[in-house]
Amino acid sequence: SAVISQKPSRDICQRGTSLTIQCQVDSQVTMMFWYRQQPGQSLTLIATANQGSEATYESGFVIDKFPISRPNLTFSTLTVSNMSPEDSSIYLCSAARGTSGYEQYFGPGTRLTVT
Amino acid sequence: DQQVKQNSPSLSVQEGRISILNCDYTNSMFDYFLWYKKYPAEGPTFLISISSIKDKNEDGRFTVFLNKSAKHLSLHIVPSQPGDSAVYFCAASARSNSGYALNFGKGTSLLVTP
């Protein structure tokens, strides 16, 4: 398994601002992912964070809104840009060893509230 | 479009009895299935998984059954313990442009009562 930490654990932000969430893994991992869980909904994959190259986004998510960085094999950031109340969610980072990405280990999540 | 469905939002079971959590999926390309457990204020924790080439996988008190023809899987917990009280998410994986994306259900909240 892998131990994953996220910062901040929660934040309250104003509409129109941006927030960057950090994800740190305790050991090198091949794959890192970012998910969103809106209230009452399931976890939805935002993007795969690729080390040294641009992230791969799922349908409905774009780089301008959710820029992602992954400078090395243990760290990634997700920025939620130009926030609106609809962005209020829990944002979770996950990591997987190997290239299959099947068994992912999750961080504790960042609870974001946009007012 | 929800490709993984957990139709029971909650389940209550007495300690010592069997808990059965169900999950249905619609995408026949899914080839790997996982169950995650989530406590409040924590991230999901991987519990058990099964490949589409198998119909059963067992790990201690936890067993996952897969019925591919029915596109249905279930998680059995025997015997149930109060510490099992959590939200359980079913997830399925199929290769996408981004690799192996996990598609999650909405979760079933399990309460095990003493």
HADDOCK unambig.tbl for C-alpha pairs under 7 A between the chains (distance, minus, plus):
assign (segid A and resid 41 and name CA) (segid B and resid 106 and name CA) 5.56 0.50 0.50
assign (segid A and resid 42 and name CA) (segid B and resid 104 and name CA) 5.80 0.50 0.50
assign (segid A and resid 42 and name CA) (segid B and resid 105 and name CA) 5.56 0.50 0.50
assign (segid A and resid 42 and name CA) (segid B and resid 106 and name CA) 4.16 0.50 0.50
assign (segid A and resid 42 and name CA) (segid B and resid 107 and name CA) 6.98 0.50 0.50
assign (segid A and resid 43 and name CA) (segid B and resid 104 and name CA) 5.77 0.50 0.50
assign (segid A and resid 45 and name CA) (segid B and resid 101 and name CA) 6.93 0.50 0.50
assign (segid A and resid 48 and name CA) (segid B and resid 98 and name CA) 6.15 0.50 0.50
assign (segid A and resid 56 and name CA) (segid B and resid 98 and name CA) 5.62 0.50 0.50
assign (segid A and resid 100 and name CA) (segid B and resid 100 and name CA) 6.24 0.50 0.50
assign (segid A and resid 101 and name CA) (segid B and resid 100 and name CA) 5.47 0.50 0.50
assign (segid A and resid 102 and name CA) (segid B and resid 93 and name CA) 6.84 0.50 0.50
assign (segid A and resid 102 and name CA) (segid B and resid 100 and name CA) 6.31 0.50 0.50
assign (segid A and resid 105 and name CA) (segid B and resid 45 and name CA) 6.67 0.50 0.50
assign (segid A and resid 105 and name CA) (segid B and resid 46 and name CA) 6.63 0.50 0.50
assign (segid A and resid 106 and name CA) (segid B and resid 43 and name CA) 5.42 0.50 0.50
assign (segid A and resid 106 and name CA) (segid B and resid 44 and name CA) 5.89 0.50 0.50
assign (segid A and resid 106 and name CA) (segid B and resid 45 and name CA) 6.73 0.50 0.50
assign (segid A and resid 107 and name CA) (segid B and resid 43 and name CA) 5.24 0.50 0.50
assign (segid A and resid 108 and name CA) (segid B and resid 41 and name CA) 6.74 0.50 0.50
assign (segid A and resid 108 and name CA) (segid B and resid 42 and name CA) 4.45 0.50 0.50
assign (segid A and resid 108 and name CA) (segid B and resid 43 and name CA) 3.94 0.50 0.50
assign (segid A and resid 109 and name CA) (segid B and resid 42 and name CA) 6.86 0.50 0.50
assign (segid A and resid 109 and name CA) (segid B and resid 43 and name CA) 5.82 0.50 0.50
